[in-house]
Amino acid sequence: MTFLDLIWMLVFVGVSGVLVAQFANKYIPWVHKHFLGYGKTRNNSTIFGDVPKSWFLHFYVWAVVWDFFVLSHLLLVLAFNTNGIGFVDKMLYFLTNTSLDQLSSVPQRQMRIVVFGCLLLFVQSLRRTYESLFVAVFSERAKMHISHYLLAFVFYTLRSVTAASLLASKGDSGTKEGYSWILIGTSLFVYGSYCQYNSHVILAKLRSNKSQRNEYSIPYGGWFTYVSCPHYLAEVVLYVGVSIVLQGAWSIPIFTFLSLSVAAYNNHQWYLSKLENYKMLNRKAIIPYLY
């Protein structure tokens, strides 16, 4: 077991605890009040450990920087036969026990797949940074607990490292022949990215006027026809696409689904309780027709 495996194990233990707390909210309401809610579902009277929701930008910027360094390191080592970037190499070795010698002996096919998967993650980070800067309109009252903030930094650090770790875990025998899986995965990534961007644009238009910045109304269009949180569903879809391309790293979309399903449920319940006639729309939280 590598240190990366241990971190993912601890992360999933934490998410499991969150799921238990979510379904046991009736008996331990203080957990939701102080830790689980964020944005509009967070109790405004709860200020201990709160940070602005607009700080989402911080971990997207970090993701851009970190993904760029990991991607550059892999290209330098695998394509140009150099020693790569020192601190990235040390981090990868610490987390995955992957040495430069192992990377230099990776089959060309596996190398291309992992580098392309890391490129998709980098593109995702760039897009989310752009959306946070130029598309999203955050409520001035929207907060999140600092635990969400810190967990996001952990997640966005683990993504590209998890993808890179596949270089040491399998060779050509671990990947399917042909490029159909890459085409399917990339198509899902592009479609999920578009739907997430479109969902964020729809939400932003609800606050096109400065006076509406702290108001909430019903969004329509796109996947909002089916679910309350299509931007969360789209994120799961695009990460499934990345894992199909990589033929591994399934911890990324699984974690994304488990964590965002909690947030989607809370948002869905908020819409039902706060917005008149919302029940008539027959939307689900995150999975159309099911949940």
Residue, then its C-alpha position, 0 to 999 in steps of 0.5 A: m500500500t502506498f501513501l496515496d492509497l492510505i490518503w484515499m482510504l482516509v478520504f473515503v472513511g471521512v466521506s462515509g462518515v458524512l453520508v452516515a451523518q446526512f442520513a442520521n441528521k434527525y438524531i445529530p442535527w448539529v453535524h449538518k448545522h456546523f459542517l455539512g451545509y454550504g452556500k445557501t444550505r448553510n445556516n447563516s447563524t453558524i460562523f465558527g470556521d466559516v469562509p466565503k464560498s467565493w474561495f472556491l477560486h483558491f483551490y481551482v487556481w491551485a489545481v491549475v498550478w499543480d496539474f501544470f507541474v505534474l503534466s510538465h514533469l511527465l512530459l519532461v521525463l517520458a518524452f524528453n528523457t530528462n530528470g523532470i521537475g525535482f519537487v514534483d518527482k519527490m512528491l510523486y515518489f513520496l505518495t506513490n513510490t514511483s521512481l524516475d527509473q520506473l517512469s523511463s521504462v513505461p510502455q509508450r502506449q501507457m505513457r500517452i494515455v496517462v499524459f492525455g488523462c492528466l491533460l484533461l484534468f488540467v483543462q478541467s482546472l483551467r475551465r473552472t478557474y475561468e468560470s469562478l473568475f468570469v461566470a459565477v456570481f457568488s452570494e455575499r452571504a454564501k459560506m462554507h466550513i473550512s473543512h470543505y475548503l481544505l478537503a478540496f485542496v486535498f482532492y485537487t492535489l490527489r487527482s493528477v497524482t492518482a492519474a500519474s500513479l497508473l504509470a507504475s501500476k500497469g503496463d500495456s497488459g493493463t490497457k485495452e487495445g485500440y482507441s475506442w475507450i479514449l474516444i468514449g472517455t473524451s466524448l464524455f469529458v467534453y459533454g460533461s464539461y459543456c453541461q457544467y459550463n452551461s449550468h453555471v451560466i444559467l445560474a449566473k444569469l439569475r443574478s445578472n443584476k447586482s441587486q439579485r446577488n443575494e437572491y435565489s430563484i428557480p433555474y430553468g434549461g439544460w439539465f435543470t429540467y431533470v435535476s436540481c444540481p446538474h452542475y454536480l451531475a456534469e462533474v461526475v460525468l466528466y470525471v467518469g470520462v477521464s477514468i475511462v480514458l485512463q482505464g483506472a483512477w476510479s477513486i476520482p469519480i467515485f469520491t466526486f459522486l459521493s461528496l456531491s450527492v450529499a450537497a445535491y440532496n441538501n440543495h434539493q431539499w432547500y429548493l423544495s422548502k424555500l421556493e414555491n411550486y418547486k415540487m411541481l417540477n418533479r426534479k430529482a437531486i442529482i440523478p434524473y428520475l432516481y435520486 
